[in-house]
Structures are given as C-alpha cells and as structure tokens.
Amino acid sequence: MSFRKAVEDAPPPVNGAYRNGIQVLEGRHRPHVRCGDARRLKGSIDLDRALAQEPGYANAPRWDYGIGYSPRQGPEQAVWIEVHSATTSEVSAVLRKLQWLRDWLNGNAEQLLQVTNAADRNLRFVWIASDKVHVLKNSPQARRLAASGIGKARRHLSLP
C-alpha cells in the first residue's frame, strides 16, 4: 500500500493532509531531510497541524510529520519525523510524543501503521534536532531513547 492511500484511508482531517514530496515541512525543517533521489520522497503530512484544532488532540503531545518514502527495493514506507530541541531534559517530551503517535496509529490509522511497519526499524520514528544535539550519550535518557525505537536525536535524516 502507498503512503498516499494510507493517508487517504485515515480519519478526517488527516485524510486530506497529504501533499506531494516534502511540501508540508516548514522551510526551516526541509534542509534536515536529505534523499539521494528526491523522487523517492513520495509525499508528506503535517500531522501536528492537521490535528491541532481537533477536539481531544488540541493539547495532546502530537508528533510533527509523516513522510512516504520509496526505497530502492521493497514496499513504500512511512517515516515519522519530530523536529524538536535535542537536550537530555527534552527526552521525556519526545518519548511522550512517540507514545502518542503509536497510540494514534494503532487506534485510528491501521493502514498508516502498516506502511510504518514496512520501514526499517531505525527509520520509523526519527528525532531531528532543531539545533545541536545535547543528549548525554551514556545517560539514562539516552538508554530510554535507544530502547524506544528512536535510537538517538540526529541533525539530519539521510535517506538513500
């Protein structure tokens, strides 16, 4: 299944949030996403913006973006990106956002969850630092990140 079709199968207003390429990323966030072949970046959604005014989600710790990516081999995938300051003190906030995203996918967007699960485990959920990364490598927070599936905060997402 394509990312686009999975988004269209999601509940409103997310089902209307799809845009080609990475158009939905704020201009300051776009340089943080790199791809060897831009045609592999199929589409994107600004999940945070789509749900910001929805009852029950306005104050939720919403995740930022979803991107449809087509690898050289295999099915199209969803890569979820959170652009957030990357300090040790922010790890808990990002992990709350990740839990929210997982719960939302499981409860509301089965097709998007399937496209997400098609992605390499290290690409499903990505924390992109809005500035420098200041998460202590051997801290309990870094271990929690590693166990969560995010791995670690990074300055850029590079897709082949």
TIVO-2410 file (N, C-alpha, C; in nm, 3 decimals):
# residues 160
REC num residu      c1      c2      c3 atome chaine
REC   1      M   0.084  -0.118   0.000     N      A
REC   1      M   0.000   0.000   0.000    CA      A
REC   1      M   0.088   0.124   0.000     C      A
REC   2      S   0.044   0.227  -0.069     N      A
REC   2      S   0.121   0.351  -0.075    CA      A
REC   2      S   0.092   0.437   0.047     C      A
REC   3      F   0.185   0.524   0.079     N      A
REC   3      F   0.167   0.621   0.187    CA      A
REC   3      F   0.044   0.707   0.158     C      A
REC   4      R   0.032   0.752   0.033     N      A
REC   4      R  -0.082   0.837  -0.005    CA      A
REC   4      R  -0.215   0.768   0.024     C      A
REC   5      K  -0.228   0.644  -0.018     N      A
REC   5      K  -0.352   0.569   0.003    CA      A
REC   5      K  -0.377   0.550   0.153     C      A
REC   6      A  -0.271   0.523   0.228     N      A
REC   6      A  -0.285   0.505   0.373    CA      A
REC   6      A  -0.332   0.634   0.439     C      A
REC   7      V  -0.282   0.748   0.393     N      A
REC   7      V  -0.327   0.877   0.447    CA      A
REC   7      V  -0.473   0.899   0.411     C      A
REC   8      E  -0.510   0.873   0.287     N      A
REC   8      E  -0.648   0.891   0.243    CA      A
REC   8      E  -0.746   0.802   0.319     C      A
REC   9      D  -0.698   0.688   0.369     N      A
REC   9      D  -0.781   0.598   0.448    CA      A
REC   9      D  -0.788   0.636   0.596     C      A
REC  10      A  -0.707   0.733   0.637     N      A
REC  10      A  -0.707   0.779   0.776    CA      A
REC  10      A  -0.833   0.864   0.801     C      A
REC  11      P  -0.867   0.883   0.929     N      A
REC  11      P  -0.986   0.964   0.958    CA      A
REC  11      P  -0.962   1.113   0.928     C      A
REC  12      P  -1.071   1.188   0.906     N      A
REC  12      P  -1.058   1.332   0.887    CA      A
REC  12      P  -1.003   1.397   1.014     C      A
REC  13      P  -0.932   1.504   1.003     N      A
REC  13      P  -0.890   1.577   0.885    CA      A
REC  13      P  -0.757   1.527   0.826     C      A
REC  14      V  -0.701   1.423   0.885     N      A
REC  14      V  -0.572   1.372   0.836    CA      A
REC  14      V  -0.584   1.324   0.693     C      A
REC  15      N  -0.697   1.266   0.657     N      A
REC  15      N  -0.714   1.209   0.523    CA      A
REC  15      N  -0.703   1.314   0.411     C      A
REC  16      G  -0.711   1.440   0.445     N      A
REC  16      G  -0.696   1.546   0.346    CA      A
REC  16      G  -0.565   1.621   0.358     C      A
REC  17      A  -0.473   1.571   0.440     N      A
REC  17      A  -0.349   1.644   0.470    CA      A
REC  17      A  -0.232   1.608   0.379     C      A
REC  18      Y  -0.250   1.513   0.290     N      A
REC  18      Y  -0.140   1.466   0.205    CA      A
REC  18      Y  -0.096   1.573   0.105     C      A
REC  19      R   0.036   1.587   0.089     N      A
REC  19      R   0.095   1.674  -0.014    CA      A
REC  19      R   0.210   1.597  -0.079     C      A
REC  20      N   0.235   1.624  -0.206     N      A
REC  20      N   0.345   1.560  -0.277    CA      A
REC  20      N   0.480   1.601  -0.218     C      A
REC  21      G   0.577   1.511  -0.230     N      A
REC  21      G   0.713   1.542  -0.182    CA      A
REC  21      G   0.714   1.575  -0.035     C      A
REC  22      I   0.796   1.673   0.002     N      A
REC  22      I   0.802   1.715   0.142    CA      A
REC  22      I   0.751   1.859   0.157     C      A
REC  23      Q   0.651   1.892   0.079     N      A
REC  23      Q   0.593   2.026   0.080    CA      A
REC  23      Q   0.544   2.071   0.217     C      A
REC  24      V   0.495   1.979   0.297     N      A
REC  24      V   0.436   2.018   0.425    CA      A
REC  24      V   0.540   2.058   0.529     C      A
REC  25      L   0.664   2.018   0.510     N      A
REC  25      L   0.767   2.055   0.607    CA      A
REC  25      L   0.790   2.205   0.603     C      A
REC  26      E   0.798   2.266   0.720     N      A
REC  26      E   0.831   2.408   0.726    CA      A
REC  26      E   0.964   2.429   0.656     C      A
REC  27      G   0.981   2.544   0.595     N      A
REC  27      G   1.103   2.574   0.520    CA      A
REC  27      G   1.229   2.550   0.601     C      A
REC  28      R   1.227   2.585   0.728     N      A
REC  28      R   1.346   2.567   0.812    CA      A
REC  28      R   1.372   2.420   0.845     C      A
REC  29      H   1.273   2.334   0.827     N      A
REC  29      H   1.289   2.191   0.856    CA      A
REC  29      H   1.333   2.111   0.733     C      A
REC  30      R   1.301   2.159   0.615     N      A
REC  30      R   1.332   2.084   0.492    CA      A
REC  30      R   1.479   2.048   0.476     C      A
REC  31      P   1.571   2.139   0.506     N      A
REC  31      P   1.713   2.103   0.487    CA      A
REC  31      P   1.760   1.987   0.575     C      A
REC  32      H   1.682   1.953   0.677     N      A
REC  32      H   1.719   1.843   0.767    CA      A
REC  32      H   1.684   1.706   0.709     C      A
REC  33      V   1.608   1.705   0.600     N      A
REC  33      V   1.570   1.579   0.535    CA      A
REC  33      V   1.641   1.572   0.401     C      A
REC  34      R   1.726   1.473   0.388     N      A
REC  34      R   1.804   1.456   0.265    CA      A
REC  34      R   1.772   1.321   0.203     C      A
REC  35      C   1.771   1.321   0.071     N      A
REC  35      C   1.745   1.197   0.000    CA      A
REC  35      C   1.828   1.196  -0.127     C      A
REC  36      G   1.898   1.085  -0.151     N      A
REC  36      G   1.982   1.072  -0.270    CA      A
REC  36      G   1.903   1.090  -0.398     C      A
REC  37      D   1.777   1.054  -0.397     N      A
REC  37      D   1.690   1.069  -0.513    CA      A
REC  37      D   1.557   1.124  -0.462     C      A
REC  38      A   1.534   1.252  -0.484     N      A
REC  38      A   1.415   1.319  -0.431    CA      A
REC  38      A   1.285   1.254  -0.479     C      A
REC  39      R   1.289   1.182  -0.591     N      A
REC  39      R   1.168   1.115  -0.639    CA      A
REC  39      R   1.124   1.003  -0.545     C      A
REC  40      R   1.213   0.960  -0.456     N      A
REC  40      R   1.177   0.856  -0.358    CA      A
REC  40      R   1.091   0.912  -0.245     C      A
REC  41      L   1.092   1.045  -0.229     N      A
REC  41      L   1.009   1.111  -0.128    CA      A
REC  41      L   0.871   1.132  -0.190     C      A
REC  42      K   0.781   1.039  -0.164     N      A
REC  42      K   0.653   1.034  -0.234    CA      A
REC  42      K   0.554   1.140  -0.189     C      A
REC  43      G   0.549   1.164  -0.061     N      A
REC  43      G   0.453   1.260  -0.009    CA      A
REC  43      G   0.471   1.279   0.139     C      A
REC  44      S   0.395   1.371   0.196     N      A
REC  44      S   0.410   1.401   0.337    CA      A
REC  44      S   0.281   1.456   0.397     C      A
REC  45      I   0.275   1.449   0.528     N      A
REC  45      I   0.164   1.510   0.602    CA      A
REC  45      I   0.222   1.583   0.723     C      A
REC  46      D   0.157   1.692   0.759     N      A
REC  46      D   0.189   1.763   0.882    CA      A
REC  46      D   0.082   1.718   0.982     C      A
REC  47      L   0.112   1.611   1.052     N      A
REC  47      L   0.016   1.552   1.144    CA      A
REC  47      L  -0.016   1.648   1.258     C      A
REC  48      D   0.084   1.718   1.305     N      A
REC  48      D   0.065   1.814   1.414    CA      A
REC  48      D  -0.037   1.920   1.373     C      A
REC  49      R  -0.018   1.979   1.258     N      A
REC  49      R  -0.109   2.084   1.212    CA      A
REC  49      R  -0.247   2.028   1.181     C      A
REC  50      A  -0.253   1.910   1.121     N      A
REC  50      A  -0.382   1.852   1.084    CA      A
REC  50      A  -0.471   1.829   1.205     C      A
REC  51      L  -0.411   1.794   1.319     N      A
REC  51      L  -0.491   1.761   1.437    CA      A
REC  51      L  -0.494   1.871   1.543     C      A
REC  52      A  -0.428   1.982   1.518     N      A
REC  52      A  -0.415   2.088   1.619    CA      A
REC  52      A  -0.548   2.142   1.668     C      A
REC  53      Q  -0.647   2.150   1.582     N      A
REC  53      Q  -0.777   2.207   1.620    CA      A
REC  53      Q  -0.883   2.102   1.650     C      A
REC  54      E  -0.845   1.976   1.642     N      A
REC  54      E  -0.943   1.869   1.663    CA      A
REC  54      E  -0.969   1.846   1.812     C      A
REC  55      P  -1.097   1.831   1.849     N      A
REC  55      P  -1.128   1.801   1.989    CA      A
REC  55      P  -1.054   1.675   2.035     C      A
REC  56      G  -0.997   1.683   2.150     N      A
REC  56      G  -0.924   1.570   2.206    CA      A
REC  56      G  -0.777   1.567   2.166     C      A
REC  57      Y  -0.738   1.648   2.067     N      A
REC  57      Y  -0.599   1.649   2.022    CA      A
REC  57      Y  -0.531   1.784   2.040     C      A
REC  58      A  -0.608   1.888   2.066     N      A
REC  58      A  -0.551   2.023   2.073    CA      A
REC  58      A  -0.437   2.034   2.174     C      A
REC  59      N  -0.448   1.967   2.287     N      A
REC  59      N  -0.344   1.974   2.389    CA      A
REC  59      N  -0.260   1.847   2.398     C      A
REC  60      A  -0.278   1.759   2.303     N      A
REC  60      A  -0.203   1.633   2.303    CA      A
REC  60      A  -0.058   1.658   2.259     C      A
REC  61      P   0.033   1.573   2.302     N      A
REC  61      P   0.174   1.585   2.259    CA      A
REC  61      P   0.192   1.526   2.119     C      A
REC  62      R   0.141   1.596   2.019     N      A
REC  62      R   0.136   1.546   1.881    CA      A
REC  62      R   0.274   1.541   1.816     C      A
REC  63      W   0.293   1.440   1.732     N      A
REC  63      W   0.414   1.423   1.650    CA      A
REC  63      W   0.404   1.518   1.531     C      A
REC  64      D   0.519   1.558   1.474     N      A
REC  64      D   0.519   1.657   1.367    CA      A
REC  64      D   0.477   1.603   1.230     C      A
REC  65      Y   0.562   1.523   1.166     N      A
REC  65      Y   0.544   1.491   1.025    CA      A
REC  65      Y   0.549   1.342   0.995     C      A
REC  66      G   0.482   1.304   0.888     N      A
REC  66      G   0.496   1.172   0.828    CA      A
REC  66      G   0.539   1.190   0.684     C      A
REC  67      I   0.632   1.106   0.639     N      A
REC  67      I   0.682   1.113   0.502    CA      A
REC  67      I   0.670   0.975   0.439     C      A
REC  68      G   0.618   0.972   0.318     N      A
REC  68      G   0.615   0.849   0.240    CA      A
REC  68      G   0.744   0.837   0.163     C      A
REC  69      Y   0.812   0.725   0.181     N      A
REC  69      Y   0.943   0.703   0.119    CA      A
REC  69      Y   0.942   0.571   0.044     C      A
REC  70      S   0.994   0.572  -0.077     N      A
REC  70      S   1.003   0.452  -0.158    CA      A
REC  70      S   1.150   0.409  -0.169     C      A
REC  71      P   1.188   0.304  -0.096     N      A
REC  71      P   1.327   0.259  -0.104    CA      A
REC  71      P   1.357   0.195  -0.239     C      A
REC  72      R   1.483   0.168  -0.263     N      A
REC  72      R   1.522   0.104  -0.390    CA      A
REC  72      R   1.454  -0.030  -0.408     C      A
REC  73      Q   1.438  -0.102  -0.299     N      A
REC  73      Q   1.370  -0.232  -0.302    CA      A
REC  73      Q   1.267  -0.236  -0.190     C      A
REC  74      G   1.161  -0.309  -0.215     N      A
REC  74      G   1.059  -0.326  -0.112    CA      A
REC  74      G   0.947  -0.225  -0.125     C      A
REC  75      P   0.849  -0.239  -0.035     N      A
REC  75      P   0.730  -0.154  -0.042    CA      A
REC  75      P   0.757  -0.012   0.005     C      A
REC  76      E   0.665   0.077  -0.030     N      A
REC  76      E   0.670   0.214   0.018    CA      A
REC  76      E   0.656   0.213   0.170     C      A
REC  77      Q   0.718   0.311   0.234     N      A
REC  77      Q   0.726   0.314   0.380    CA      A
REC  77      Q   0.684   0.450   0.434     C      A
REC  78      A   0.646   0.452   0.560     N      A
REC  78      A   0.621   0.577   0.630    CA      A
REC  78      A   0.737   0.600   0.727     C      A
REC  79      V   0.790   0.721   0.722     N      A
REC  79      V   0.894   0.764   0.814    CA      A
REC  79      V   0.835   0.882   0.891     C      A
REC  80      W   0.835   0.874   1.023     N      A
REC  80      W   0.775   0.978   1.107    CA      A
REC  80      W   0.886   1.062   1.168     C      A
REC  81      I   0.875   1.194   1.152     N      A
REC  81      I   0.981   1.287   1.193    CA      A
REC  81      I   0.928   1.386   1.296     C      A
REC  82      E   1.002   1.399   1.403     N      A
REC  82      E   0.974   1.500   1.505    CA      A
REC  82      E   1.094   1.594   1.508     C      A
REC  83      V   1.071   1.723   1.480     N      A
REC  83      V   1.176   1.824   1.489    CA      A
REC  83      V   1.158   1.893   1.623     C      A
REC  84      H   1.260   1.880   1.708     N      A
REC  84      H   1.245   1.923   1.847    CA      A
REC  84      H   1.384   1.951   1.903     C      A
REC  85      S   1.393   2.042   1.998     N      A
REC  85      S   1.523   2.066   2.060    CA      A
REC  85      S   1.573   1.937   2.123     C      A
REC  86      A   1.703   1.912   2.105     N      A
REC  86      A   1.760   1.783   2.146    CA      A
REC  86      A   1.853   1.800   2.265     C      A
REC  87      T   1.791   1.806   2.381     N      A
REC  87      T   1.866   1.811   2.506    CA      A
REC  87      T   1.821   1.695   2.593     C      A
REC  88      T   1.903   1.660   2.687     N      A
REC  88      T   1.870   1.550   2.777    CA      A
REC  88      T   1.736   1.576   2.845     C      A
REC  89      S   1.710   1.702   2.881     N      A
REC  89      S   1.586   1.735   2.950    CA      A
REC  89      S   1.461   1.723   2.861     C      A
REC  90      E   1.477   1.717   2.729     N      A
REC  90      E   1.363   1.706   2.638    CA      A
REC  90      E   1.331   1.562   2.597     C      A
REC  91      V   1.411   1.467   2.639     N      A
REC  91      V   1.389   1.327   2.601    CA      A
REC  91      V   1.250   1.280   2.643     C      A
REC  92      S   1.210   1.310   2.763     N      A
REC  92      S   1.077   1.267   2.810    CA      A
REC  92      S   0.966   1.325   2.724     C      A
REC  93      A   0.979   1.451   2.683     N      A
REC  93      A   0.877   1.513   2.599    CA      A
REC  93      A   0.867   1.442   2.464     C      A
REC  94      V   0.981   1.411   2.404     N      A
REC  94      V   0.980   1.343   2.274    CA      A
REC  94      V   0.925   1.201   2.288     C      A
REC  95      L   0.959   1.134   2.397     N      A
REC  95      L   0.905   0.999   2.418    CA      A
REC  95      L   0.754   1.002   2.441     C      A
REC  96      R   0.702   1.107   2.504     N      A
REC  96      R   0.555   1.122   2.517    CA      A
REC  96      R   0.493   1.140   2.378     C      A
REC  97      K   0.558   1.218   2.293     N      A
REC  97      K   0.509   1.237   2.157    CA      A
REC  97      K   0.510   1.105   2.080     C      A
REC  98      L   0.616   1.028   2.097     N      A
REC  98      L   0.626   0.899   2.031    CA      A
REC  98      L   0.514   0.806   2.077     C      A
REC  99      Q   0.490   0.802   2.207     N      A
REC  99      Q   0.382   0.717   2.258    CA      A
REC  99      Q   0.247   0.763   2.204     C      A
REC 100      W   0.228   0.895   2.198     N      A
REC 100      W   0.104   0.947   2.141    CA      A
REC 100      W   0.088   0.901   1.996     C      A
REC 101      L   0.196   0.913   1.916     N      A
REC 101      L   0.191   0.874   1.776    CA      A
REC 101      L   0.158   0.726   1.762     C      A
REC 102      R   0.226   0.643   1.839     N      A
REC 102      R   0.198   0.499   1.832    CA      A
REC 102      R   0.054   0.468   1.868     C      A
REC 103      D   0.004   0.532   1.973     N      A
REC 103      D  -0.136   0.512   2.013    CA      A
REC 103      D  -0.231   0.559   1.903     C      A
REC 104      W  -0.200   0.675   1.843     N      A
REC 104      W  -0.286   0.728   1.738    CA      A
REC 104      W  -0.287   0.635   1.617     C      A
REC 105      L  -0.171   0.589   1.576     N      A
REC 105      L  -0.164   0.496   1.462    CA      A
REC 105      L  -0.242   0.368   1.492     C      A
REC 106      N  -0.220   0.312   1.610     N      A
REC 106      N  -0.288   0.187   1.647    CA      A
REC 106      N  -0.440   0.203   1.655     C      A
REC 107      G  -0.485   0.317   1.702     N      A
REC 107      G  -0.629   0.336   1.723    CA      A
REC 107      G  -0.703   0.401   1.610     C      A
REC 108      N  -0.632   0.466   1.519     N      A
REC 108      N  -0.701   0.547   1.419    CA      A
REC 108      N  -0.658   0.525   1.274     C      A
REC 109      A  -0.541   0.471   1.253     N      A
REC 109      A  -0.488   0.469   1.117    CA      A
REC 109      A  -0.415   0.337   1.090     C      A
REC 110      E  -0.492   0.231   1.081     N      A
REC 110      E  -0.435   0.098   1.061    CA      A
REC 110      E  -0.348   0.089   0.935     C      A
REC 111      Q  -0.393   0.153   0.827     N      A
REC 111      Q  -0.316   0.148   0.702    CA      A
REC 111      Q  -0.183   0.222   0.717     C      A
REC 112      L  -0.185   0.336   0.783     N      A
REC 112      L  -0.059   0.410   0.807    CA      A
REC 112      L   0.033   0.329   0.898     C      A
REC 113      L  -0.023   0.258   0.992     N      A
REC 113      L   0.058   0.172   1.078    CA      A
REC 113      L   0.126   0.063   0.995     C      A
REC 114      Q   0.054   0.005   0.901     N      A
REC 114      Q   0.113  -0.099   0.816    CA      A
REC 114      Q   0.228  -0.043   0.731     C      A
REC 115      V   0.209   0.076   0.675     N      A
REC 115      V   0.314   0.138   0.595    CA      A
REC 115      V   0.433   0.175   0.683     C      A
REC 116      T   0.405   0.213   0.806     N      A
REC 116      T   0.512   0.243   0.903    CA      A
REC 116      T   0.591   0.117   0.935     C      A
REC 117      N   0.521   0.008   0.959     N      A
REC 117      N   0.587  -0.117   0.994    CA      A
REC 117      N   0.670  -0.175   0.879     C      A
REC 118      A   0.646  -0.127   0.756     N      A
REC 118      A   0.725  -0.171   0.641    CA      A
REC 118      A   0.865  -0.108   0.644     C      A
REC 119      A   0.880   0.001   0.718     N      A
REC 119      A   1.009   0.072   0.723    CA      A
REC 119      A   1.109   0.000   0.811     C      A
REC 120      D   1.235   0.020   0.782     N      A
REC 120      D   1.342  -0.027   0.868    CA      A
REC 120      D   1.319   0.029   1.009     C      A
REC 121      R   1.343  -0.052   1.110     N      A
REC 121      R   1.317  -0.010   1.248    CA      A
REC 121      R   1.385   0.122   1.283     C      A
REC 122      N   1.503   0.148   1.225     N      A
REC 122      N   1.577   0.270   1.255    CA      A
REC 122      N   1.524   0.393   1.181     C      A
REC 123      L   1.428   0.373   1.092     N      A
REC 123      L   1.373   0.485   1.016    CA      A
REC 123      L   1.227   0.514   1.048     C      A
REC 124      R   1.163   0.431   1.125     N      A
REC 124      R   1.020   0.452   1.151    CA      A
REC 124      R   0.994   0.583   1.224     C      A
REC 125      F   1.070   0.607   1.328     N      A
REC 125      F   1.049   0.724   1.413    CA      A
REC 125      F   1.183   0.795   1.430     C      A
REC 126      V   1.189   0.919   1.383     N      A
REC 126      V   1.316   0.991   1.380    CA      A
REC 126      V   1.301   1.124   1.453     C      A
REC 127      W   1.394   1.149   1.545     N      A
REC 127      W   1.401   1.276   1.615    CA      A
REC 127      W   1.510   1.358   1.550     C      A
REC 128      I   1.470   1.469   1.487     N      A
REC 128      I   1.566   1.559   1.425    CA      A
REC 128      I   1.583   1.679   1.518     C      A
REC 129      A   1.706   1.705   1.554     N      A
REC 129      A   1.737   1.816   1.644    CA      A
REC 129      A   1.713   1.948   1.573     C      A
REC 130      S   1.641   2.038   1.639     N      A
REC 130      S   1.617   2.170   1.581    CA      A
REC 130      S   1.742   2.257   1.590     C      A
REC 131      D   1.836   2.216   1.672     N      A
REC 131      D   1.965   2.284   1.684    CA      A
REC 131      D   2.068   2.174   1.708     C      A
REC 132      K   2.167   2.198   1.787     N      A
REC 132      K   2.267   2.095   1.816    CA      A
REC 132      K   2.208   1.988   1.905     C      A
REC 133      V   2.271   1.870   1.903     N      A
REC 133      V   2.228   1.759   1.989    CA      A
REC 133      V   2.306   1.766   2.120     C      A
REC 134      H   2.228   1.774   2.228     N      A
REC 134      H   2.288   1.780   2.362    CA      A
REC 134      H   2.224   1.676   2.453     C      A
REC 135      V   2.226   1.551   2.408     N      A
REC 135      V   2.177   1.440   2.490    CA      A
REC 135      V   2.300   1.360   2.531     C      A
REC 136      L   2.323   1.352   2.659     N      A
REC 136      L   2.441   1.281   2.709    CA      A
REC 136      L   2.436   1.135   2.666     C      A
REC 137      K   2.543   1.089   2.603     N      A
REC 137      K   2.546   0.956   2.541    CA      A
REC 137      K   2.520   0.841   2.636     C      A
REC 138      N   2.569   0.847   2.756     N      A
REC 138      N   2.555   0.735   2.849    CA      A
REC 138      N   2.451   0.761   2.957     C      A
REC 139      S   2.366   0.857   2.934     N      A
REC 139      S   2.265   0.893   3.033    CA      A
REC 139      S   2.148   0.794   3.030     C      A
REC 140      P   2.072   0.789   3.138     N      A
REC 140      P   1.951   0.706   3.138    CA      A
REC 140      P   1.855   0.748   3.026     C      A
REC 141      Q   1.851   0.877   2.995     N      A
REC 141      Q   1.763   0.925   2.889    CA      A
REC 141      Q   1.806   0.870   2.753     C      A
REC 142      A   1.936   0.865   2.729     N      A
REC 142      A   1.987   0.809   2.602    CA      A
REC 142      A   1.951   0.661   2.592     C      A
REC 143      R   1.958   0.590   2.703     N      A
REC 143      R   1.920   0.448   2.702    CA      A
REC 143      R   1.770   0.432   2.677     C      A
REC 144      R   1.689   0.522   2.732     N      A
REC 144      R   1.544   0.517   2.706    CA      A
REC 144      R   1.515   0.543   2.559     C      A
REC 145      L   1.586   0.636   2.500     N      A
REC 145      L   1.570   0.665   2.357    CA      A
REC 145      L   1.605   0.542   2.273     C      A
REC 146      A   1.718   0.481   2.305     N      A
REC 146      A   1.763   0.364   2.230    CA      A
REC 146      A   1.659   0.253   2.238     C      A
REC 147      A   1.601   0.234   2.354     N      A
REC 147      A   1.502   0.128   2.373    CA      A
REC 147      A   1.368   0.160   2.306     C      A
REC 148      S   1.341   0.287   2.282     N      A
REC 148      S   1.211   0.331   2.230    CA      A
REC 148      S   1.191   0.304   2.081     C      A
REC 149      G   1.301   0.288   2.009     N      A
REC 149      G   1.292   0.275   1.864    CA      A
REC 149      G   1.338   0.401   1.793     C      A
REC 150      I   1.356   0.510   1.865     N      A
REC 150      I   1.408   0.632   1.804    CA      A
REC 150      I   1.558   0.619   1.784     C      A
REC 151      G   1.623   0.558   1.878     N      A
REC 151      G   1.769   0.544   1.870    CA      A
REC 151      G   1.837   0.662   1.936     C      A
REC 152      K   1.849   0.772   1.863     N      A
REC 152      K   1.908   0.894   1.917    CA      A
REC 152      K   1.863   1.012   1.832     C      A
REC 153      A   1.875   1.130   1.890     N      A
REC 153      A   1.846   1.251   1.814    CA      A
REC 153      A   1.956   1.270   1.712     C      A
REC 154      R   1.919   1.323   1.597     N      A
REC 154      R   2.018   1.347   1.492    CA      A
REC 154      R   1.993   1.482   1.427     C      A
REC 155      R   2.093   1.535   1.363     N      A
REC 155      R   2.082   1.665   1.296    CA      A
REC 155      R   2.010   1.653   1.162     C      A
REC 156      H   2.022   1.539   1.095     N      A
REC 156      H   1.962   1.521   0.964    CA      A
REC 156      H   1.911   1.378   0.948     C      A
REC 157      L   1.814   1.365   0.863     N      A
REC 157      L   1.769   1.234   0.819    CA      A
REC 157      L   1.819   1.218   0.676     C      A
REC 158      S   1.902   1.120   0.653     N      A
REC 158      S   1.956   1.094   0.519    CA      A
REC 158      S   1.899   0.961   0.469     C      A
REC 159      L   1.822   0.970   0.363     N      A
REC 159      L   1.764   0.851   0.301    CA      A
REC 159      L   1.836   0.826   0.169     C      A
REC 160      P   1.868   0.699   0.140     N      A
REC 160      P   1.941   0.670   0.016    CA      A
REC 160      P   1.857   0.696  -0.109     C      A
***
